[in-house]
Amino acid sequence: MDRLVAPRARARLGDALFSRVAGPSGAENRSRIHDTPGPRWFAPEDPICRVHGDASMFVGGLSALLLQSLHPRAMAAVAAHSGYRGDPWGRLERTSTFLAFTTYGTAEDAQRAVDAVRAVHARVRGRTPDGEPYRADDPHLLEWVHVAEVDSFLRAHQRYGARPLGSAECDAYVASAARTGRALGVVRPPRTVRELRERIEAFRPELRGTEAARDAARFILLRPPLPWPARPPYTLLGAAAVALLPPWARAPLGLPLLPRTERWCAAPAGTAVTAAIRWAMHRPPPAERGARAAGPARSE
């Protein structure tokens, strides 16, 4: 009997996490993504499949949101149009579903997911509180969102992933992510880690901590819409996400820089919580499922 308790608890926890991330259509989408035959944008052994399938994405996703918020026009668009406060789980579901389809789904489904996002972007426009105009399909803003996301996902994987990438694999990950970035409208996405770092550095003069960005950080880190039993592990995820941020990104968001605390507390906590998520959500790796999906691995 005792040997049955752990697997059942694991399954219940995994199902609860999956339903939060993937939403009510998660099981149906998962079946379509992994079981539909046909060419894909990426081969199962590509680093992007390893990175996007790892539990470290939970930390990377939170860190990406914090970093992205530092661009005033990008943050104004999110605050006015994304519904992250009224429907944060819906936004998480849409983002995770998009990543799943573009990373593991057929080329046809990946393009359909991109087309849907671009159609939404085409309708999003407005002005920041300072009067600056913005539009979500602006290639410059799309580039910032892209590089902040790719950098955060890669940082998280290298620190908390089950199998960190080698140097050449890191470049391959950035190059693969550029495929999706171009499809979304980024004109010249970086293709190596060096280019990625240079591109983020080039954006720094445009970045600042607006009130909307600091308010979003407080909501994400301190007031998430979660039941109380889920708050402690989420707090560990949040601390790990903050620790991933570049030091220069902390003060504009009102976040402390505590190197010793992060080294001795946040990093081990991040390792523990991602390991727990990985244990709960374990399924056959995408490479094994992708091999059964048939068809050529790529579609350029």
VEXZA-920970 format. One record per residue (C-alpha): x, y, z; residue number from 1. Coordinates in Angstrom, 3 decimals. Layout:
! VEXZA-920970
+----------+----------+----------+-----+
|     east |    north |       up |   i |
+----------+----------+----------+-----+
|        X |        Y |        Z | NUM |
...
+----------+----------+----------+-----+
***
This chain:
! VEXZA-920970
+----------+----------+----------+-----+
|     east |    north |       up |   i |
+----------+----------+----------+-----+
|    0.000 |    0.000 |    0.000 |   1 |
|    2.789 |    2.451 |    0.928 |   2 |
|    4.396 |    1.878 |   -2.457 |   3 |
|    1.192 |    3.110 |   -4.104 |   4 |
|    0.935 |    6.317 |   -2.077 |   5 |
|    3.985 |    8.057 |   -3.537 |   6 |
|    3.043 |    7.426 |   -7.192 |   7 |
|   -0.508 |    8.607 |   -6.536 |   8 |
|    0.688 |   11.724 |   -4.717 |   9 |
|    3.136 |   12.361 |   -7.531 |  10 |
|    0.403 |   11.997 |  -10.138 |  11 |
|   -1.993 |   14.300 |   -8.236 |  12 |
|    0.672 |   16.974 |   -7.825 |  13 |
|    1.752 |   16.652 |  -11.442 |  14 |
|   -1.830 |   16.910 |  -12.670 |  15 |
|   -2.448 |   19.981 |  -10.520 |  16 |
|    0.656 |   21.731 |  -11.846 |  17 |
|   -0.124 |   20.771 |  -15.425 |  18 |
|   -3.702 |   22.032 |  -15.201 |  19 |
|   -2.478 |   25.373 |  -13.836 |  20 |
|    0.067 |   25.817 |  -16.606 |  21 |
|   -1.773 |   24.273 |  -19.551 |  22 |
|   -5.402 |   25.042 |  -18.692 |  23 |
|   -8.529 |   22.976 |  -19.341 |  24 |
|   -7.443 |   22.097 |  -22.895 |  25 |
|   -4.002 |   20.977 |  -21.769 |  26 |
|   -4.458 |   17.236 |  -22.247 |  27 |
|   -6.016 |   17.699 |  -25.675 |  28 |
|   -3.256 |   20.079 |  -26.762 |  29 |
|   -0.547 |   17.783 |  -25.421 |  30 |
|   -1.905 |   14.890 |  -27.441 |  31 |
|   -2.081 |   17.003 |  -30.593 |  32 |
|    1.410 |   18.430 |  -30.085 |  33 |
|    3.222 |   15.174 |  -29.475 |  34 |
|    1.139 |   12.605 |  -31.353 |  35 |
|    0.374 |   14.383 |  -34.636 |  36 |
|    2.733 |   13.184 |  -37.383 |  37 |
|    4.472 |   15.650 |  -39.643 |  38 |
|    7.534 |   17.897 |  -39.969 |  39 |
|    8.533 |   20.095 |  -37.053 |  40 |
|   10.515 |   23.309 |  -36.732 |  41 |
|   12.975 |   21.573 |  -34.415 |  42 |
|   14.422 |   18.081 |  -34.139 |  43 |
|   13.817 |   16.219 |  -30.853 |  44 |
|   17.521 |   16.359 |  -29.992 |  45 |
|   17.811 |   20.129 |  -30.511 |  46 |
|   18.741 |   22.034 |  -27.314 |  47 |
|   15.554 |   24.097 |  -27.510 |  48 |
|   13.527 |   20.939 |  -26.881 |  49 |
|   15.600 |   20.168 |  -23.793 |  50 |
|   15.388 |   23.702 |  -22.414 |  51 |
|   11.658 |   24.252 |  -22.979 |  52 |
|   10.784 |   20.853 |  -21.536 |  53 |
|   12.640 |   21.319 |  -18.251 |  54 |
|   11.193 |   22.411 |  -14.904 |  55 |
|   13.662 |   25.305 |  -14.856 |  56 |
|   11.223 |   27.082 |  -17.199 |  57 |
|    9.091 |   27.877 |  -14.138 |  58 |
|   11.942 |   30.015 |  -12.793 |  59 |
|   12.931 |   31.332 |  -16.214 |  60 |
|    9.389 |   32.400 |  -17.027 |  61 |
|    9.048 |   34.487 |  -13.870 |  62 |
|   12.466 |   36.042 |  -14.388 |  63 |
|   11.599 |   36.882 |  -18.006 |  64 |
|    8.436 |   38.715 |  -16.946 |  65 |
|   10.415 |   40.822 |  -14.477 |  66 |
|   13.131 |   41.648 |  -16.998 |  67 |
|   10.687 |   42.422 |  -19.815 |  68 |
|    8.819 |   44.879 |  -17.594 |  69 |
|   11.806 |   47.245 |  -17.615 |  70 |
|   10.984 |   48.538 |  -21.085 |  71 |
|    8.385 |   51.293 |  -20.511 |  72 |
|    6.540 |   50.806 |  -23.804 |  73 |
|    6.483 |   47.018 |  -23.508 |  74 |
|    5.249 |   47.296 |  -19.909 |  75 |
|    2.558 |   49.815 |  -20.871 |  76 |
|    1.243 |   47.390 |  -23.496 |  77 |
|    1.207 |   44.530 |  -20.983 |  78 |
|   -0.503 |   46.619 |  -18.294 |  79 |
|   -3.211 |   47.869 |  -20.639 |  80 |
|   -3.914 |   44.814 |  -22.770 |  81 |
|   -2.567 |   41.515 |  -21.380 |  82 |
|   -5.022 |   40.950 |  -18.518 |  83 |
|   -2.208 |   39.656 |  -16.315 |  84 |
|   -4.022 |   40.877 |  -13.192 |  85 |
|   -7.568 |   39.829 |  -14.014 |  86 |
|   -6.627 |   36.535 |  -15.644 |  87 |
|   -3.000 |   35.644 |  -14.809 |  88 |
|   -3.582 |   31.917 |  -15.238 |  89 |
|   -5.145 |   32.473 |  -18.647 |  90 |
|   -2.088 |   34.448 |  -19.720 |  91 |
|    0.203 |   31.704 |  -18.396 |  92 |
|   -1.826 |   29.093 |  -20.233 |  93 |
|   -1.625 |   30.993 |  -23.528 |  94 |
|    2.117 |   31.512 |  -23.190 |  95 |
|    2.895 |   27.905 |  -22.268 |  96 |
|    0.653 |   26.585 |  -25.041 |  97 |
|    2.381 |   28.835 |  -27.581 |  98 |
|    5.813 |   27.597 |  -26.482 |  99 |
|    4.669 |   23.987 |  -26.605 | 100 |
|    3.226 |   24.238 |  -30.118 | 101 |
|    6.175 |   26.137 |  -31.569 | 102 |
|    8.793 |   23.936 |  -29.884 | 103 |
|    7.282 |   20.463 |  -30.248 | 104 |
|    4.235 |   20.702 |  -32.527 | 105 |
|    4.031 |   20.200 |  -36.250 | 106 |
|    5.258 |   23.010 |  -38.490 | 107 |
|    1.659 |   23.681 |  -39.502 | 108 |
|    0.470 |   24.012 |  -35.909 | 109 |
|    3.522 |   26.088 |  -34.973 | 110 |
|    2.795 |   28.554 |  -37.760 | 111 |
|   -0.869 |   28.654 |  -36.777 | 112 |
|    0.147 |   29.559 |  -33.201 | 113 |
|    2.422 |   32.319 |  -34.491 | 114 |
|   -0.292 |   33.693 |  -36.778 | 115 |
|   -2.714 |   33.867 |  -33.847 | 116 |
|   -0.227 |   35.838 |  -31.725 | 117 |
|    0.577 |   38.211 |  -34.585 | 118 |
|   -3.126 |   38.860 |  -35.121 | 119 |
|   -3.452 |   39.869 |  -31.444 | 120 |
|   -0.333 |   42.053 |  -31.639 | 121 |
|   -1.733 |   43.889 |  -34.659 | 122 |
|   -4.643 |   45.158 |  -32.548 | 123 |
|   -2.627 |   46.261 |  -29.501 | 124 |
|   -1.589 |   49.902 |  -29.523 | 125 |
|   -1.787 |   52.905 |  -27.239 | 126 |
|    0.327 |   55.376 |  -25.276 | 127 |
|    2.434 |   55.093 |  -22.154 | 128 |
|    1.578 |   57.289 |  -19.124 | 129 |
|    4.298 |   59.641 |  -20.426 | 130 |
|    2.567 |   59.929 |  -23.785 | 131 |
|    4.886 |   57.711 |  -25.847 | 132 |
|    3.030 |   55.768 |  -28.528 | 133 |
|    3.452 |   51.997 |  -28.676 | 134 |
|    2.179 |   49.112 |  -30.719 | 135 |
|    2.708 |   45.447 |  -29.921 | 136 |
|    3.813 |   44.586 |  -33.444 | 137 |
|    6.676 |   47.105 |  -33.339 | 138 |
|    9.741 |   45.010 |  -34.366 | 139 |
|   11.901 |   46.867 |  -31.828 | 140 |
|    9.623 |   45.973 |  -28.899 | 141 |
|    9.259 |   42.431 |  -30.215 | 142 |
|   13.047 |   42.162 |  -30.183 | 143 |
|   13.239 |   43.266 |  -26.539 | 144 |
|   10.600 |   40.765 |  -25.463 | 145 |
|   12.403 |   38.062 |  -27.430 | 146 |
|   15.917 |   38.665 |  -26.109 | 147 |
|   14.731 |   39.073 |  -22.513 | 148 |
|   12.821 |   35.814 |  -22.743 | 149 |
|   15.591 |   33.812 |  -24.425 | 150 |
|   18.209 |   35.109 |  -21.995 | 151 |
|   16.027 |   34.304 |  -18.972 | 152 |
|   15.145 |   30.803 |  -20.171 | 153 |
|   18.791 |   30.025 |  -20.888 | 154 |
|   20.029 |   31.448 |  -17.567 | 155 |
|   17.435 |   29.383 |  -15.698 | 156 |
|   18.319 |   26.198 |  -17.546 | 157 |
|   22.038 |   26.631 |  -16.965 | 158 |
|   21.504 |   27.142 |  -13.249 | 159 |
|   18.560 |   24.852 |  -12.478 | 160 |
|   18.159 |   22.540 |  -15.481 | 161 |
|   18.573 |   18.789 |  -15.131 | 162 |
|   21.130 |   18.739 |  -17.963 | 163 |
|   22.788 |   22.137 |  -18.536 | 164 |
|   23.933 |   22.873 |  -22.066 | 165 |
|   27.507 |   23.023 |  -23.319 | 166 |
|   28.818 |   26.190 |  -24.918 | 167 |
|   27.996 |   25.129 |  -28.488 | 168 |
|   24.566 |   23.939 |  -27.362 | 169 |
|   23.856 |   27.345 |  -25.797 | 170 |
|   24.554 |   28.985 |  -29.155 | 171 |
|   22.348 |   26.374 |  -30.833 | 172 |
|   19.531 |   27.200 |  -28.417 | 173 |
|   19.743 |   30.911 |  -29.213 | 174 |
|   19.807 |   30.133 |  -32.948 | 175 |
|   16.736 |   27.889 |  -32.673 | 176 |
|   14.861 |   30.506 |  -30.656 | 177 |
|   15.664 |   32.970 |  -33.446 | 178 |
|   13.521 |   30.830 |  -35.753 | 179 |
|   10.472 |   31.565 |  -33.625 | 180 |
|   11.501 |   35.188 |  -33.119 | 181 |
|   11.660 |   35.812 |  -36.844 | 182 |
|    8.263 |   34.209 |  -37.325 | 183 |
|    6.815 |   36.619 |  -34.741 | 184 |
|    8.269 |   39.664 |  -36.470 | 185 |
|   11.717 |   40.183 |  -34.941 | 186 |
|   13.795 |   41.485 |  -37.824 | 187 |
|   17.254 |   40.270 |  -36.833 | 188 |
|   17.137 |   38.071 |  -33.729 | 189 |
|   20.492 |   37.094 |  -32.179 | 190 |
|   21.861 |   33.691 |  -33.118 | 191 |
|   24.628 |   33.234 |  -30.541 | 192 |
|   24.983 |   33.842 |  -26.818 | 193 |
|   27.443 |   36.646 |  -27.519 | 194 |
|   24.978 |   38.375 |  -29.836 | 195 |
|   22.243 |   37.877 |  -27.255 | 196 |
|   24.271 |   39.556 |  -24.500 | 197 |
|   25.254 |   42.410 |  -26.848 | 198 |
|   21.649 |   42.981 |  -27.858 | 199 |
|   20.474 |   43.173 |  -24.232 | 200 |
|   23.286 |   45.590 |  -23.422 | 201 |
|   22.231 |   47.778 |  -26.364 | 202 |
|   18.714 |   48.018 |  -24.912 | 203 |
|   19.852 |   49.203 |  -21.482 | 204 |
|   19.617 |   52.965 |  -22.193 | 205 |
|   15.896 |   52.459 |  -22.941 | 206 |
|   15.132 |   50.531 |  -19.761 | 207 |
|   13.837 |   51.962 |  -16.515 | 208 |
|   11.682 |   51.004 |  -13.590 | 209 |
|    8.298 |   52.616 |  -14.111 | 210 |
|    5.578 |   52.499 |  -11.490 | 211 |
|    3.756 |   49.975 |  -13.665 | 212 |
|    6.851 |   47.757 |  -13.724 | 213 |
|    7.328 |   47.929 |   -9.944 | 214 |
|    3.632 |   47.258 |   -9.424 | 215 |
|    3.848 |   44.216 |  -11.715 | 216 |
|    6.877 |   42.950 |   -9.779 | 217 |
|    4.980 |   43.249 |   -6.485 | 218 |
|    2.014 |   41.406 |   -7.964 | 219 |
|    4.148 |   38.622 |   -9.443 | 220 |
|    6.317 |   38.103 |   -6.375 | 221 |
|    4.143 |   39.070 |   -3.400 | 222 |
|    0.492 |   38.820 |   -4.406 | 223 |
|    0.091 |   35.851 |   -6.757 | 224 |
|   -3.446 |   34.425 |   -6.990 | 225 |
|   -2.566 |   31.160 |   -5.270 | 226 |
|   -4.041 |   29.164 |   -2.378 | 227 |
|   -2.037 |   29.481 |    0.815 | 228 |
|   -0.515 |   25.960 |    0.687 | 229 |
|    1.064 |   26.848 |   -2.667 | 230 |
|    2.561 |   30.130 |   -1.463 | 231 |
|    5.781 |   28.773 |    0.177 | 232 |
|    7.064 |   26.884 |   -2.909 | 233 |
|    6.022 |   29.797 |   -5.123 | 234 |
|    8.019 |   32.139 |   -2.881 | 235 |
|   11.063 |   29.949 |   -3.488 | 236 |
|   10.456 |   30.155 |   -7.236 | 237 |
|   10.172 |   33.925 |   -6.996 | 238 |
|   13.409 |   34.225 |   -5.035 | 239 |
|   15.186 |   32.075 |   -7.613 | 240 |
|   13.740 |   34.206 |  -10.436 | 241 |
|   14.978 |   37.415 |   -8.825 | 242 |
|   18.422 |   35.877 |   -8.274 | 243 |
|   18.630 |   35.173 |  -12.023 | 244 |
|   18.190 |   38.829 |  -12.967 | 245 |
|   21.270 |   40.820 |  -13.981 | 246 |
|   22.393 |   42.976 |  -11.018 | 247 |
|   21.573 |   46.190 |  -12.913 | 248 |
|   17.921 |   45.096 |  -13.275 | 249 |
|   17.196 |   44.884 |   -9.534 | 250 |
|   17.131 |   48.491 |   -8.295 | 251 |
|   14.762 |   49.817 |  -11.013 | 252 |
|   12.218 |   47.221 |   -9.880 | 253 |
|   12.764 |   47.882 |   -6.185 | 254 |
|   14.335 |   44.437 |   -5.713 | 255 |
|   17.284 |   43.966 |   -3.338 | 256 |
|   20.717 |   42.758 |   -4.383 | 257 |
|   21.842 |   40.319 |   -1.683 | 258 |
|   24.647 |   38.176 |   -3.133 | 259 |
|   25.350 |   36.116 |   -0.021 | 260 |
|   21.681 |   35.441 |    0.691 | 261 |
|   21.112 |   34.461 |   -2.917 | 262 |
|   24.167 |   32.215 |   -2.974 | 263 |
|   23.334 |   30.388 |    0.227 | 264 |
|   19.529 |   30.519 |    0.217 | 265 |
|   17.900 |   31.426 |   -3.099 | 266 |
|   20.057 |   29.188 |   -5.295 | 267 |
|   19.620 |   26.012 |   -3.167 | 268 |
|   15.904 |   26.778 |   -2.791 | 269 |
|   15.568 |   27.177 |   -6.549 | 270 |
|   17.336 |   23.878 |   -7.093 | 271 |
|   15.050 |   22.122 |   -4.604 | 272 |
|   11.762 |   23.479 |   -5.940 | 273 |
|   12.632 |   22.832 |   -9.596 | 274 |
|   13.661 |   19.293 |   -8.665 | 275 |
|   10.296 |   18.822 |   -6.953 | 276 |
|    8.418 |   20.130 |   -9.999 | 277 |
|   10.488 |   17.910 |  -12.285 | 278 |
|    9.673 |   14.887 |  -10.117 | 279 |
|    5.962 |   15.673 |  -10.074 | 280 |
|    5.607 |   16.348 |  -13.796 | 281 |
|    7.896 |   13.617 |  -15.115 | 282 |
|    6.825 |   12.133 |  -18.442 | 283 |
|    8.787 |   10.439 |  -21.224 | 284 |
|   11.181 |   13.049 |  -22.628 | 285 |
|   10.094 |   14.941 |  -25.748 | 286 |
|   12.838 |   13.241 |  -27.781 | 287 |
|   11.202 |    9.852 |  -27.250 | 288 |
|    7.730 |   11.110 |  -28.046 | 289 |
|    8.945 |   13.175 |  -30.980 | 290 |
|   10.630 |   10.134 |  -32.526 | 291 |
|    7.240 |    8.428 |  -32.603 | 292 |
|    5.528 |   11.440 |  -34.151 | 293 |
|    7.036 |   10.502 |  -37.559 | 294 |
|    7.881 |   12.711 |  -40.461 | 295 |
|   11.007 |   14.773 |  -41.158 | 296 |
|   12.365 |   16.562 |  -38.119 | 297 |
|   12.495 |   20.043 |  -39.633 | 298 |
|   10.557 |   22.399 |  -41.811 | 299 |
|   12.374 |   25.583 |  -42.831 | 300 |
+----------+----------+----------+-----+
***
